[in-house]
Amino acid sequence: MSIERPYADHGTGREVGEPPVRWIVWRQDDNGNRFEVVRKDSRAEAEEVAAVMEARGHKQTYWVAKATATSP
């Protein structure tokens, strides 16, 4: 008996038929307000944007999080 599984969609890191995963770069300012900066199709792209923003030397904090169905 064999169980068939969808094969990985190479290049995206997800299984065939799964919805695409988006990544959000978030910023928090000095007052604790959080803002979405940009959405990217890969975590690597989002991490790169966050790193560039952090390197600018501003006091804001940047981080990357997976977009969810409840993400604005």
Secondary structure, 3 states (H helix, E strand, C coil): CCCCCCCEECCCCEECCCCCCCEEEEEECCCCCEEEEEEECCHHHHHHHHHHHHHCCCCCEEEEEECCCCCC
